[in-house]
């Protein structure tokens, strides 16, 4: 009888171990106060006593990159999706005014390709650096026959901390409050199933083709990493009262903003009050996608929406201008059934 090994079944443990060890140098660049030890143990350690606070509350979130990975596979570019992975979880927890502490990633593939793996994890480390959190650990899985050749999947997990009395309280939202939008830099990591259907299948565009409307190739546009708002939100919440924050992901502003509104209040959004990146107009035009469908699928140029009291809004705006951060006042809160109405 032939003597079979795990490698014969498609899993090269020695190669996987070498790749995992290569992550340690990337992770060291994300070190921050509280980090204990390094990658390699059965569980990552973080010392909360190094984080000052009177009534600390932990905040956690998990997410993935979704079918944006299909674009990475087609383009053969894997250096930005790791940033997306961090951004999707970090941007969720900062809506609670949380400071990101640490991040863990999960990478699974049918066969580990060293160059692809290092590019993806390098992106994860860069995302952690941008967010100010430590890459604490993760899991790498090689599973032959479960994934197609050249494909992989990602998941990420973030933990942050916030003082209890600094957590935004949507119950304080009132009619007359102002909605301030922080722009996205494009699609971020949502709506890619529809985007691919329109751009690659219906319009039959080529990823490598340069598009005059974009000023670069379609691949460059679709692989832009999701913007990370952690530093900006932290700077704002330290000095200014923000009643609610919505990370605009799948479902668009139409479905995400109501999540931070109490019953009996409705958001009224003025179209034309913010800049919409051209990629959204391209998708709508080439796919004949109705505006209502665009509103409930994409961020349409708004990455984060802040609900601020009318008296506090000028201070928030001044802070954004001092930081040279683009923003737009896109609407206000009125009495009505909880939801979003768009007006011209």
N, C-alpha and C positions, 0 to 999 in steps of 0.2 A: 504494500500500500504506500502511495506517495505521502511524504511528510509535508503537510501544508503549513504555511505561516500566515500571520495576520497580513503581512505584506503581499502575499499571494492573493489574498482576498481584496486587495486594493487599498489597504491602510498602511502607510509607512510611518511607524511610530518614531523611529529615529529622526527622520526628516521633519516630522511635526515638532518634535522636541527642540530641534535646532531653530526652527522658525519662532517658536514661543520664546526661546531665550533671547532672540533678537528684539523682541518687544520691550525687554527690560530697559534698554538704553533709551528708547522712545519715551517710556513711562517716566523715567527719572527727570526728564525735562518738564514734566507737569507737576513736580513735587510742590506741596504747599504746607503751611502749618497744620499739624494734626496727623499727617501721614506717618504711619509706622511700618517699618520694614519695606518690602518691595514685592514685586510680582513673583509668584512661584509657590506660595503656600496654598493650603486648602481653603483659606478664607482671607480676604484683605482686612487689614486693621486700620482704624482711624480713631485717634484720641480726641474725643469731644471736649475734654478739659482744656485743650489748647484753644478752644473757641470761646471767647468771653460772651456771657449772656446771663440775664437774670431769669427769664422764662423762655428758654429755647424750645422751639418746635421743629421737628424734622419734617421735611417735605420730600416726597419721592414721586418719580414718574418713569414710565417705560414706553418705548416707541421703536419704530423701525424706519426704514427709508422707503419701503413700498416699491412700486413698479418703476420708480426712477432708476433702480438697479438695471432694468432692461436697457436703458440708454447707455449706462456704463459698459455693459457687456457688448453692445453693438459698436460703440465707439472705441472700445479697448482702452478706456481711461478710468482709472480707479482711485485717483488721488483726492477727489473731493467728496465722495459719498460718505467717507468716515466723518467729515465735518458735519454733513447733514445729520448723521446718526446722533451726534452729540447735541446738535442744535435743537432737534425735535423734542428731546427730553428736557434740556436745560430751559428752553423757552417756555415750556409748560410750568416748571416750578418757579420761574421768576415772576409769573403772574401772581404768586403769593408773596412777592417781595423777598423771596428766599435767596440766600447766597449759596451757589453750588459748591458742594464740598468734594464729592468724588463721583466717579463714573466707572461703570463696568460694561464691557461689550461682549457680544456673542457672535462668533463668525463660524459659519458652517458651509462646507463645500463638499462636492463629490470627491475631488482631489485637490489637495493644497498646492497651489502654484506659488512658489516663493515670491516672485516679483509682484504678483497681484496682491498677495497677503500683506506684504510690506507696504505697498502703496495704500491699501485700505487702512491698515492700522496706523500708518503715518498720518493719515487724515484724521483718525480718531484722536491721536495725540495732539495734533494741531488744533482741533476743535476744543479739546480740554484746555489747552493753553489760552485760547481766545476767551473761554468761559471762566477761567480762573479756578478750575477744579482739577483734582488729581485723577489720573488714570490709575485706578486702584487694582484692577485685575480684569479677568474675563474668562471666556471659554472658547476654545478652538476645536471644532469637530470636523473630522474627515469621514464622510459617509458615502461610499461608492454606491451608485445606482439610484440614490435618492435625489441627486441634483444632476442636471445636464452638464456635459463637459464645458468648462469655462465659466460656469455660473456658481453663485454663492448666495447666501442670505445673511442678513445682519439684524441684530436687535441690540438695544442699549438701555441702560438702567442708571438713573441719576438720583442722588440724594443731596439735599441742601438743608439749610437751617435758617430760621427766622425768629426774631423776638415776637412773642405772642401778640403784643400790643401794636406791632407794625404790620400785621396781616391785613390786607385790604378787606373791608367789610361791605359787600354789596348791599347789605340792608340799609346802609347810610345813603344810598343813591336817591336823589330827589329830582323831580321835574325841574328843568332849568340847568341841570348839570351839562357840562361840555364834553364832547368826544374828540380826543386828539389822536391822530393816526401817526404811527411810525412806519415809514415805507418798507416794503419788501424790496428785494433786488431782482425779483422775477417770480418764477413758479414756486420757489422753495422746494418742498418735497411732497406736494399734493396735486392731485388731478392728472397724474401722468398717464393713467389708462386712457382718458379722453384725449389728452394732448398727443399721445402716440397714435391713437386712432385717426385723429384729424391730420396731423402733420406728416406722418410716415406712411399711413395706409391710404387715406383718402387723397391727400394732396401729393403724395409720393415724393416728398422732399428728401434730399440727401443730407445726412448729418454733417458731412464735410463741406457742404456748399456754403459760401459766404452769402449772407442776406443783407442787402443794403439797409433795410429797415432796422436791423439789429446792429449793424456795424461790425459783425463778426459771424462766425459759422453758427449753424443751428446747434451743433454739438456744444460749442462754447456756451451758448445760452441755456440749453437744457441741463448742463452739468454745473451751472453756477451753484456754489454751496449755499445752503440756507443761512441767512443772516442770524448771528447770535446777539441777543439783546441784553445779556447778563450785566455787563459793565454799565451800560447806559441806564437800565432800570434801577440798578443799585444806587447810582449817583442821584437819580431823581427821588427815589423813595426815602433816602436818608434825610432830605431837606423839605420834601413836599408831600402833601397828603393826596394820595391817589385812591379813589374809592373802589375801583375795579379795573382789572386788566384782562383783556382777551387775546390769547395767542390765536391768530387767524390761520387755521389749517384747513383740513378737509371739511367741507360744508360752508367755507367762505365766511365773510362777516355776517351774512344773513343767519347762519346757525350758531356761530361762536359767540358773538356779542351778547345775545340774550342769556347766555349762561352766567353772566355776571350782573343781570338785572333782576330786581325783585318783581313780584307779581304786581300788575297795575301800572307798570312803566314801560314805555316803548322808545326805541332809538329811531330818530329820524336822521337819515344820511343824505347829504346834498351831493348829487352826482356832479362831477366837474370840479369838486373842491380839492382834489388831489391828483397827482400825476399817475397815470396808468402806463406801466411799461409796455412797449409795442408788442411783445410776445402775446399778450392777451388779446389785442385787437387782431393779430394774425390768426390766432386760433378761432376766434369768433367768426371772422370773415371766411376763412377757408373751409370751416366746418359748418357754416350756417348755424352756429350755436346761439340760441336765444339768450338775451340778456339775463333772464331769470335763471337759466341753467348755468351761465357763467358765475352769477352771484352765489350759487349754492355749491359750486365745484372748486373755484379758484380763489386765491386771496385778492386778485385784481389790483395788486400794488400796495396792499395794506398788510404789513406783517404783524403788527401789534396795535390794539386799540385801547386807549386809556380813557376812563371815565373820571372826570375831575370836576369839583365844585366850581361854579362860575367865578367865585371870589379867588379861588386858588389857581385858576387857569393861567392868568397873566404871569405868575411866578414860574410855572412849569414851562411856559413858552420862552421866558427870558433864559431859563436854565438851558433849554435846548439850543437857543441861539448862541449862547456863550460857548457851548460845546461844538458849535457849527454842525449840529445834527439837523437834517431835514425833517420836517414834520408838516402836518396840515390839520387845521380844525375842520372836521368833516361833518359835524352835526351836533345835535343836542338831545337830551332826554325830555320826553313829554309824557303826560298821562295817557294811558291806553293799554290795550292788551299787549302782554309781553311779546316782543318780537322786534322786527326791523322794517321800517318803511323807507323807500328811496324816493327822493324828490329832486326836481331839477332846479 
